[in-house]
Amino acid sequence: MAITENSNELVPFSVLEERGWTPEMLKIHRLDGSGRGWSLVRAQALEGTPDWQDDRARADAGLPLLYRRQELLADRHWSVTMVAEFLPEPDVVESLGTNRRRHSFAARRVEAIEATDRFKERAAIAAEMSRKAAHAAGEKRRR
């Protein structure tokens, strides 16, 4: 039985993958599935949104779709306070077991925030505070 574009049946991930979906896109766009598959109608509705189309273009270009909270802190030089201020709600929360969660943020959202003057000012302040703290720690070690 062929799957038609207007089908309300559940489809396997391979059908969505052919349409440009990635596992990360399922999480970001909250396309929930089950052991029986994913709703093609729901997928089609999401595919028409600008955010999905931007994520598809990012995926096609090999760009990240998500940044984990830890990546923001370590690799992109955000502070814990900056994450709380600019990204109070994660886009994706994954359970890692009892009382453990991984918070991730849509890359398009993170990069849009990083491009703002407000973020740049806040990042400069955080970098200066970090520099001063490192200098003070070095002075303390020398004593």
N, C-alpha and C positions, 0 to 999 in steps of 0.2 A: 504494500500500500504506500503510495507516494505521499509525501508531506507537501501540502500546498501552502502558499504564502499567507492565506487567511485562516489557516488551521488553528483551532483552539486546543489542539492536543499538545502533550508534552513531548519535547524532542531531546535527544542526547546532546551532550556538549559538543560533539563533533559537528553537528549542524550549526550551532552557534559559532563555533570556531571558523567555519567556512564563511560566516557572515562578518567576521572580523573581531569577534569576542576573544578576550584572554581571561585566564582565571582571576587576575587582578580586577578586570572590568566587572566581573560578576560581583565581586566584593564591594567595589566603589559604588556601583549603581544598584546594589542590593537586589540583584536578580536571584531570588531564592529558588532553589531546586530541591529535588528529592531523589531518592533512588530510582524514581520513574522518569526523571528528566526535568526540563525547564519549559516554561510557557513561551511558545513562539510569539504569541500575540503580545505578551508583556515585553519581550525582547524587541519586537518591532517598534513598539511605542517608545521605548528608551532610545532606540537607534536614531530617532528623529530629533533628539534633543541636542542643543549645542555642546553641552558638557560631554555627552557620549561621543559626538563627532570629533571633539578636540582630543579626547582620550584615544580614539581610534588612530588619529593622525600621529599622536605621540608614540603609540605602540608601533605603528608602521615605521616611524623614524628611529626606533630603538631607544627612545627616551624613557626614563622611569615614569611610572604612573602613580606610585606611592612612595612616600618617605616615612620610614618608621621614626618614632619619637627619638630613639637612640641615635639615628642617623642625623637628625636635626642638631642634636647636642654635640655629637662628635665630629661629624663631617662638614656640617653647614654652619657651625659656630653659633648656634642659637643658645640661649641660656634657659634654664628651667622657667624663670620668670617670663621670658619672652614667649615661650610656648604657651604658658597659661594666659598671657595677655592677648596674643594674636590668634591662637588656635585653641580656644577653650573646649571645643568639642572635636574629638577625632572623627574622621570620615569612616574609618574601619576599626572595629574592636574585635580581636580574635582571642579566643580562650586558649591558654597554654597549659591548662590544668587547674587544679584547685587554687583559687585565689590569685591566679596569674593571668594577666591580660597583656596583649601587645596592641598599642595604639599606633595607627598609621593615618597619614594625612594625604589627601589628593595632591599630587605634585603640581598640578596647574594652580591650585589654591595657594600652596606654599610659595611658589615662584611669583604669583601676583602680589602677595603680601611683601615679599622681599624687594619688589620693585618700587614700593611706596616710600615717600620721603619720611614718613613717621617711623617705618621699620628701620630705614637707614640711620636715622638719628638715634634710635634706641640701640641699634647694633654698635654704633660708634661708642656710646656710653658704656655698654657692656664690655667692649674690647678694651677700653681704657681702664675700667675697674679690674679686669682680668690681668692686664699688664702691671698695674700697681700691686695687685695681690701677689703676682709672681715675683716682682722685685722685692717686696717685703719678705717673702718666704726665702729668697736667696740671701738677703741680708741676715736673716735669723740663722740660717745654716752657717754663714761665715763666722758668726760669733762664737 
